[in-house]
Amino acid sequence: MKALPTILTLILCLFLTACSKGNQINGRSLRTANRSVSYIKDRLPVEKRIEFEVSFWSLRDAIRDKKEFLDTVDGKTPEELIEEGKKLFQERKNAGFKGYDKFDSWEQMIADYTKQRMEQNRRKRPDPRDRQNNVLYNLGNM
């Protein structure tokens, strides 16, 4: 009987954790929106990350009013946000928005951004200061 409150508390915690909105953007403030986008992005498959990022920042660029932007992204799942990004891409492309004229489709733009990201990651050089901060110890002298 003494274990019953502990078990009930544990079950309640598991239930509340399982019912959270972990895959939705929290649009309460810009800070929470950025934090939830970062959390969601880290848990997305690699092929969806850039689409998700481009969609979020394109919407942020298109909707300058903070409250309107937060209302737009609040509660959106990655799939919903990507769909919004695709719609915005098509609207901007049809309107002749500068920079979108070199892409024929959303997929082509994402492929180009993916290629750029991969090149950036390849070009990163290790910081020379890291070699000085070696934490490996020479235990042979003991």
C-alpha positions as CSV (number, residue, x, y, z in Angstrom):
1,M,0.0,0.0,0.0
2,K,2.9,2.4,0.6
3,A,4.0,1.9,-3.0
4,L,0.6,2.8,-4.5
5,P,1.1,6.7,-4.3
6,T,4.6,6.3,-5.9
7,I,3.3,4.1,-8.7
8,L,0.4,6.4,-9.3
9,T,2.7,9.4,-9.5
10,L,5.0,7.6,-11.9
11,I,2.1,6.6,-14.1
12,L,0.9,10.2,-14.1
13,C,4.3,11.5,-15.1
14,L,4.6,9.0,-17.9
15,F,1.1,9.9,-19.1
16,L,1.9,13.6,-19.1
17,T,5.2,13.1,-20.9
18,A,3.6,10.9,-23.6
19,C,0.9,13.5,-24.2
20,S,3.2,16.4,-24.7
21,K,3.5,18.4,-27.9
22,G,7.1,17.5,-28.5
23,N,6.9,17.6,-32.2
24,Q,5.0,20.9,-32.4
25,I,6.4,24.5,-32.4
26,N,5.7,26.4,-29.2
27,G,4.8,29.9,-30.4
28,R,4.4,31.5,-27.0
29,S,7.4,33.7,-27.7
30,L,10.3,34.0,-30.2
31,R,12.6,32.4,-27.7
32,T,10.4,29.4,-27.2
33,A,9.7,29.1,-30.9
34,N,13.4,29.1,-31.7
35,R,14.1,26.6,-28.9
36,S,11.3,24.2,-30.1
37,V,12.5,24.5,-33.7
38,S,16.0,23.6,-32.6
39,Y,14.7,20.6,-30.6
40,I,12.5,19.4,-33.5
41,K,15.2,19.9,-36.1
42,D,17.7,17.8,-34.1
43,R,15.2,14.9,-34.1
44,L,14.2,15.1,-37.7
45,P,15.7,12.7,-40.4
46,V,18.6,14.4,-42.1
47,E,16.7,14.8,-45.4
48,K,14.0,16.8,-43.7
49,R,16.1,19.1,-41.6
50,I,17.0,21.6,-44.3
51,E,13.4,21.7,-45.6
52,F,12.2,22.4,-42.1
53,E,14.9,25.2,-41.5
54,V,14.2,26.9,-44.9
55,S,10.5,26.8,-44.3
56,F,10.8,28.3,-40.8
57,W,13.2,31.1,-41.8
58,S,11.3,31.9,-45.0
59,L,8.1,32.3,-43.1
60,R,9.9,34.5,-40.6
61,D,11.2,36.6,-43.4
62,A,7.8,36.9,-45.0
63,I,5.8,37.7,-41.8
64,R,7.5,40.6,-40.2
65,D,5.0,41.1,-37.4
66,K,6.1,39.1,-34.4
67,K,2.7,38.2,-33.1
68,E,1.4,37.2,-36.5
69,F,4.4,35.1,-37.1
70,L,4.1,33.3,-33.8
71,D,0.4,32.7,-34.4
72,T,1.2,31.2,-37.8
73,V,3.8,28.8,-36.5
74,D,2.3,27.9,-33.1
75,G,1.3,24.3,-32.9
76,K,2.7,23.4,-36.3
77,T,4.3,20.1,-36.9
78,P,7.4,19.8,-39.2
79,E,5.2,18.5,-42.0
80,E,2.8,21.4,-41.7
81,L,5.6,23.9,-41.6
82,I,7.2,22.4,-44.7
83,E,3.9,22.6,-46.5
84,E,3.6,26.3,-45.6
85,G,7.2,26.8,-46.8
86,K,6.3,25.2,-50.1
87,K,3.3,27.4,-50.6
88,L,5.4,30.5,-49.8
89,F,8.1,29.4,-52.3
90,Q,5.5,29.1,-55.0
91,E,3.9,32.5,-54.1
92,R,7.3,34.2,-54.2
93,K,8.4,32.4,-57.4
94,N,5.1,33.5,-59.1
95,A,5.6,37.0,-57.9
96,G,9.1,37.2,-59.3
97,F,10.9,37.3,-56.0
98,K,14.6,37.8,-56.4
99,G,16.6,34.7,-55.8
100,Y,13.8,32.3,-56.5
101,D,14.1,32.7,-60.3
102,K,17.1,30.3,-60.4
103,F,15.1,27.4,-59.1
104,D,12.4,25.5,-61.0
105,S,10.9,23.8,-58.0
106,W,11.0,23.6,-54.2
107,E,12.9,20.3,-54.5
108,Q,15.6,21.9,-56.6
109,M,16.1,24.7,-54.1
110,I,16.3,22.3,-51.2
111,A,18.8,20.1,-53.2
112,D,20.9,23.2,-53.8
113,Y,20.8,24.3,-50.1
114,T,21.7,20.7,-49.1
115,K,24.7,20.7,-51.4
116,Q,25.8,24.1,-50.0
117,R,25.5,22.8,-46.4
118,M,27.6,19.8,-47.2
119,E,30.3,21.9,-48.8
120,Q,30.3,24.2,-45.7
121,N,30.8,21.2,-43.5
122,R,33.6,19.9,-45.6
123,R,35.5,23.2,-45.5
124,K,35.5,23.6,-41.8
125,R,39.0,23.4,-40.5
126,P,39.9,22.3,-37.0
127,D,40.8,25.1,-34.7
128,P,44.5,25.1,-34.1
129,R,43.9,25.9,-30.4
130,D,42.2,22.4,-30.1
131,R,45.6,20.7,-30.5
132,Q,47.0,22.6,-27.5
133,N,44.1,21.4,-25.3
134,N,44.8,17.7,-25.6
135,V,43.3,15.8,-22.6
136,L,45.0,12.6,-23.4
137,Y,47.6,11.7,-20.8
138,N,50.8,9.9,-21.2
139,L,50.5,7.1,-18.7
140,G,53.6,5.3,-19.9
141,N,55.9,7.3,-17.5
142,M,54.2,5.9,-14.4
